[in-house]
């Protein structure tokens, strides 16, 4: 039976169909699931968190479907037990070096100029903008309206009801591998869940960590994960550029393992997390780290400064590659709010100082904020993407009636529901 009350319940923000929402971050090193809901004050409350090692992906690409499915099941099962709910559908983050972006525009004549711009005019303009020619193995992942122009009036965020004859939309389009997107959907489906939407991870992370003032002043978000570094550039309140650097925290771990001849990669990862830093000058000359080399049975001590220099070299390289990618855009000199770092690798000591040196602008580490519930657990950069996915889902409900001007609402409007649904 057709649910005629569904749109009304959504408008009132009291949908009985969607009482909770799940975000799934399928990363190279971990799969993270977060379940949240809106409370009576319209605030996002985190109900459950689940994390599991990821061994089926490499730089965002599915290389072992069975192991990826198992990791997804384990992560979501942990979150479901904690939240005491059964999840049916999830919002999924996507990343990987197959991701690219373009900016495009579409122009239409407004159907009824005296009445003003209507939803059908906006949809028509978006459709025009997305008539792209691309290879058969590529497809649109997300399409994000940046701004509109009504006749000669530019930089309009919401053109609804504005009287004009000519409507133009500028859009930021995220492209990706069709087969990789299908493989991710297949993994989630085989794990027993339905995929509601897929979002590029740096856009999802931005929802959780970036402040409205930073998007207005201009900033670049670097989500440094295990396999890749995802970039998103904002100016004047809109997303302007995005992309992927094919290096991340795993490269630091591999360098440590190879250079120090450590017996296993997990041991190298543990050493990185426990003793790692990106500022060699902070190390006391007497500080040492105990390691287990591959070619000998006994452990040995090495200067901690040597370990930090290994980390510093690779991390600086990743930041320099990110800066080069940023310099190739037209926005380099418009980022007055600087760099916002997130992802697990952003937890390395001294990364803010190193980023400030490389980019020549302010830098900070961003974590999910302004949440209720399990804030002590998820207030870490490693949860930025998963939290951002849940916030996107809950903001869809709030968007029906709340025009509070908050950045999360502003950024939400940029995501096109028409092209964001699976």
N, C-alpha and C positions, 0 to 999 in steps of 0.2 A: 504493500500500500504506500502511495506517495506521501511523504512526510511534509505536509504543508506548513507545519509549525517550525521546522528546522531552521529556515532563514531567520525567523523572528527570534528564536532562542539564541542563535548566533549573534544577532544584532544586540540582544540584551546581555551578551556575555555569559549566558548560563546554559550552554549546550550540554545536554545530558549524554550526547554521543561521545564527547571528547573531554573526559574529566581529568585525564593525565596524558602526558606526551613524552615520547622517548627519542633521544638523540643518540646516534651511533657513529663514533669516530673510528673508522677502520684504518689504522696506521701501520707503518712498517714494523714498528717495535711493539706496539700494543693495540688492542681493541678496547675502547672505552665506551661504556653505555651509561647514560644518565636519564633518570625518569623524574619529571617535574609536573607541577600543576599550578593553577592560579588559585590563590586563597581569596577570602572574602574582600580583602583590600586591593585585589587586582595585582598582587605581587607574586613573582615566581617563587615557589617553594620547592626545593629539591627533596625528593622522597627517597630516591635510591641511586646508588652508584655501583658500577661493576667494571672491573678491569681484568684483562687476561693477556698474556704474552701473545704476540702476533708472529707466526712463523710461516705464513702462507703468502706474504706479499713482499715485493722488492721494489722500493721507490714508488709505491703507490700502485703497482701492477700486480694483479693476482697471478701467482706462479704455482700455487698449490691450492686447488679449490677445496679439497677435503679438510685440510688443516685450517683454512680460513673459515669455513663453515663451523668447525669445532670451536674456534676462538670466539666467533660471534655468539654462538649458543652459550658458552661459558660466561661471557661478559654480561649478556642480557639476563641470564638466569640469576647471577649474583645481584644485579640491580632489582630484578623482580622480587626476589626473596626479601631484600631490604625494604622495598616499598610496599610489599604485600599486595601486589597487583599482577595481573597477567597481561602482558603487552601483545597487541595484535599488529600494529604498524609502527614504523620508525622513520625518522628523518635521517638520512645518511650523508656524511661528508665524503667528498671525493677530492683526491689530489693526485700527484704524479707528474713526471716530466712530459707526459702526453698533453698536458693542459697548455692552452695558449689563449690569447685574448685579442679582440679587435674592438674599435669604436666605430659605430655606424649611425646613420640617421635616416629617418623617413618623413616625407612631407605629404600632407593631404589637404584637400579643400574641405572645410567644415560643412557638414550637411545642412545645418540650419544656423547661419551666422547670428541672426537676431536672438535666437534662444541661447546661443553660446555653445561651447565645447561640451559634448556628452561622452559617455563611456564608449559608445560605438566609434566615435571619431578618434579617441585615444587608441582603441584596439586596432583600428584601421591603420593608424600611423605606425604603431609597433609592428604590425604585419608587414608594412612596406619596408621598414628598417631591417627586418629579418629575412628578406628575400636575398639570401647570400648564396654565392657559388662556392662550394667547397668539395674536397675529395669525398668519395663514397665512404671512406673509413672514419670521417669526422662528423660530429654533430654538435648542436647547441646544448650545453650543459645548463647554463643560466643566462638570462637576458635581463639586464638591469637598467631601467630608464635613469638617465643622468639629469636631464632637464628638458624643458619644453620652450618653444618660441611661438608666441601668438602674434601673427603679423610681424611687426618690428619689435615687439616686446620680448626680450630674451630672459634667460635665467629664471624661468618659472618652474616651480616644483610641482604644483597641482593646477592644471589648466581648466579644471571642471567649471563649467558655467561662464567662463570668460568669453566675452563677445569678440569674435574675430572671424576672418575669412580663411586664413591659412594657418595650419597647425603643423609644427615640426617637432619631432622627438629625437633626441640624441641618446643613444643606448650603448652600454658597455656589454659586450657579448663574450661569454666564456665558452670556449670550444674544447672538445676533448675526444678521445678515442671512443668510437661507438662500441667496439668489442669489449674494451675494458669496463665501460659503464654497464654493459649487459652482463659481464661476468660478476660485477659487484652485486647487481640486482639478483642474479642467479644464486649467489652465495647466501644473501639475506633470505631469499625465498626458501632455499633448501634448509636453512636454519629454522624455518617455521614462522617467518614473519613477512609482512607486506611492507613494501617500500612506498611511503607516501610521497616524499620528495628527495631530490639529491641536490646538495649545495656545494659549491667549491669551498674548500675548507678555510681559506684565508678570509673569505666573506663571512662565513659562520663565526670564526674566531673574533672578527671585528665587532660583531653584535655583542659579544660578551665583555670585551675589554676596552674598546675605544670610546672616548667621551665625545659628546656632540661638538664641544669647542675645538677639539683636535681635528675633526673632519672639516670644520669651517676654516681653521687656520691652515690646514694642510698637514698630512702626516703619511708616513709609509709604515705599514704593518708587516713585520717579518715573523712568520710562524715557522720556527726552526724545529722540525720534527726529526724522526730517526733517519728517514731516507731522503727527504727533500726539504727545501726551504720555500714556503709559499709566501708570495708578496701581494699586497694590495695597497694601492696609492689613492688617497682621498684629498680633494681640494674643494673649497666652496661647498662643503656638505655632501659631495657626491663621489662615488667611486669613479676613478679615471683610468686606472691601469691595474692589471693583475698578471701574475705569471708564476713560474716555478723555477727554482734553481735546483739542479739535480744532485745536491749534496746536503747532508744533515748530520745529526749527532752520531750516526753509525760510522761515519768517516773518521770522527775523532776516536771512537772505540777501536776501529781497525788499525789506525795509526799507532795507538798505544800498544795493541797486541803484537803488531809486527816489529815495531822499533824496540820494544822491551822484551820481545820473544816470550810473551806470556802464554801459558799453557792453553787457556780457553778464552773465547770471546766474552762469556759471562763474567769471568774474573776481571777482564779488562774493563768491562762496563762498571763493575762494582768499584774498582779503583778510581775510575773517572768520577763517579758520583761522590765518593768518600773524600778523595784528596784533590780533586780537580779544581783548577782556577785558570784564569786567562791573564793573570798579572804576575809574572815571574818575580818582580821586585818585592812582592809581599811575602815571599818565602824566606824563612830563616835558613842560613847556610847549613845549619845543623839538622834541619828537618829531613827525615827519610821516609821511604815507603817500602814496605815488604812485598816482594813479588815472587811468583813461582815460575821460573823460566821453563820452557819446553824441554830443553836438552839436559837438564840436571834435576836430581831428586831433591836437593836441598834448596830452601828459599834463600833469597838474598836481599840486601837493602840497597836502594838506589836513592840519590838525592831527589827530594820532592820537586826541586826547581827544574830538574830534567824533565819530569812528567809534565809540569806546567808549561814548559817551553814547547813540548809536543802539541799540547792542546791549543796553546796560543797560536802556533803557526797555522794549523788547519782551520781554526775558528776565524782567524783573521782573513784567511783565503775565502771562506764562505761569505763573510761580510763584504769583502772586496768584489766578489762576483755579483753580489746583490747590488752593490753601489754601481757597478758597471751597467747592470740591467736598468737601474734607475736613471743613470746618466743618459741612456739612450732614449729616454722619454722627454717630453717637453715640460715636465713638472718638477724637475730637480730643484729649481730655485723658488718654488712656491710652497715648500713644506716647512712652515714656520713653527709647527708644533713638534717637528722632528721625527724620531724613530720610536715605534712601539714594538717591543720584542715579546714574543710569547712562544709556547711550545716547550717541551721538556728540556731542550738544550739551553733555553734562556735562563735556566736555574744555575748555570755555571757561574761561579764567583767572578766578578769583575767584567762581565759581558757588557754592562752599560757603559763603562769607561772605554772599553775597546770599540764599541759601536760609535760612541761620540768622536773618537779619534779618526775612525775610518770614514764616517759620513760627514764630519765637520758640522754636526748639529746635535741638539739635545736628544737623549735616549732614555727610555725607561722600560722596565719589565711590566707587562700587563697581565693581570689575573682577573678572573670573574669577580664582579663586585655587585653590591646592592641586591643580594639575594637573601632568601629566608630558608630555613631548614638546615641542611647539613653544610653550613658555610665553612666550618672548620676543615671539612674534608675536601671540598671542591675549590677552595680559594687558592688555586695553584695554576700556573701556566699550562700544566699538562692536561687540564680539563677545559681549556678555552673553547676548543672546537665543539665538543659534546654539549657544553652549556649553551653555546651560541645556537646550536641546532634546536635545542628545547626552547630557547627564548624566541626563535623565529616562529615556532609552532604556536606558542602561547600569545605572541604579539599579533598573530592573525586574528585571534578572538578579540583582543583589546582594540584592534584597529577598527572594529565595527562601530565603536561608539566613543572611544577615548582619543581626543586630539590634544594630548598634553604637551606636544612639542619636544618630547624626550628623543634623544638620538635614536633609540631603538625603534621608535615609531617612525622617525624620519627615514632611517635606513630600510625599514620594512617596506615603505612605499616604493623604494627603488627596485625591489624584487618583483618581477612580473609573475603573478599567479598563472597567467595564461601559458607561460613557458617554463615554469618551475615545477609543475606537477609531472610525475612519472606516468 
